[in-house]
């Protein structure tokens, strides 16, 4: 799938280290990332990567609990991003994105899909549902951080300056 984001070439180790250091230093982010993933192993890997950058991951393993967890937050609660698998207990990741997107409309919260389902059709459907990035499993820490960095940077820009295609890392 074509994208107007940077190519699929992975950033060098120094660029990723700089990115991680930037995440750690900045106080401009909300600090909480919601992981919606039913695989405990994948959740733990993503949690370790995110905690290493100073984020506080909130983990949800069952799609049926997303509405209760997100809806149970204080008024005005806005996470930094959502990281969502497509294959979940109780629902699909596509449905989760479709349900979350309206709640955070105008709040600039990226929806990042991390999934082993990565055909062009899967990516298209994720994009249509409202995903801002797509990372194929298995992934490297660099790929996850790169997707997070690019989507956070892109979504904070005025609409006229945003890259409108979905960021894809296979």
ChimeraX attribute file (.defattr): number of C-alpha atoms within 10 A of each C-alpha:
attribute: neighborCount
match mode: 1-to-1
recipient: residues
	/A:1	11
	/A:2	10
	/A:3	13
	/A:4	11
	/A:5	15
	/A:6	11
	/A:7	12
	/A:8	12
	/A:9	9
	/A:10	14
	/A:11	14
	/A:12	10
	/A:13	10
	/A:14	9
	/A:15	13
	/A:16	18
	/A:17	14
	/A:18	12
	/A:19	17
	/A:20	20
	/A:21	14
	/A:22	13
	/A:23	20
	/A:24	16
	/A:25	10
	/A:26	9
	/A:27	9
	/A:28	7
	/A:29	13
	/A:30	13
	/A:31	19
	/A:32	19
	/A:33	22
	/A:34	21
	/A:35	23
	/A:36	26
	/A:37	26
	/A:38	20
	/A:39	14
	/A:40	11
	/A:41	10
	/A:42	16
	/A:43	21
	/A:44	15
	/A:45	12
	/A:46	23
	/A:47	19
	/A:48	15
	/A:49	19
	/A:50	22
	/A:51	15
	/A:52	14
	/A:53	18
	/A:54	17
	/A:55	20
	/A:56	18
	/A:57	24
	/A:58	15
	/A:59	20
	/A:60	18
	/A:61	19
	/A:62	15
	/A:63	23
	/A:64	15
	/A:65	14
	/A:66	18
	/A:67	12
	/A:68	10
	/A:69	12
	/A:70	16
	/A:71	12
	/A:72	10
	/A:73	10
	/A:74	8
	/A:75	7
	/A:76	8
	/A:77	12
	/A:78	18
	/A:79	21
	/A:80	20
	/A:81	22
	/A:82	22
	/A:83	27
	/A:84	27
	/A:85	29
	/A:86	24
	/A:87	19
	/A:88	19
	/A:89	15
	/A:90	12
	/A:91	13
	/A:92	15
	/A:93	25
	/A:94	22
	/A:95	14
	/A:96	22
	/A:97	23
	/A:98	15
	/A:99	15
	/A:100	18
	/A:101	18
	/A:102	11
	/A:103	12
	/A:104	15
	/A:105	9
	/A:106	8
	/A:107	15
	/A:108	18
	/A:109	21
	/A:110	25
	/A:111	27
	/A:112	28
	/A:113	30
	/A:114	28
	/A:115	21
	/A:116	16
	/A:117	16
	/A:118	20
	/A:119	12
	/A:120	11
	/A:121	11
	/A:122	16
	/A:123	23
	/A:124	16
	/A:125	13
	/A:126	25
	/A:127	21
	/A:128	14
	/A:129	19
	/A:130	22
	/A:131	26
	/A:132	26
	/A:133	24
	/A:134	28
	/A:135	26
	/A:136	20
	/A:137	17
	/A:138	11
	/A:139	16
	/A:140	15
	/A:141	13
	/A:142	19
	/A:143	21
	/A:144	23
	/A:145	19
	/A:146	21
	/A:147	21
	/A:148	25
	/A:149	16
	/A:150	16
	/A:151	24
	/A:152	19
	/A:153	12
	/A:154	20
	/A:155	18
	/A:156	14
	/A:157	12
	/A:158	8
	/A:159	10
	/A:160	7
	/A:161	10
	/A:162	13
	/A:163	17
	/A:164	14
	/A:165	15
	/A:166	23
	/A:167	28
	/A:168	24
	/A:169	21
	/A:170	14
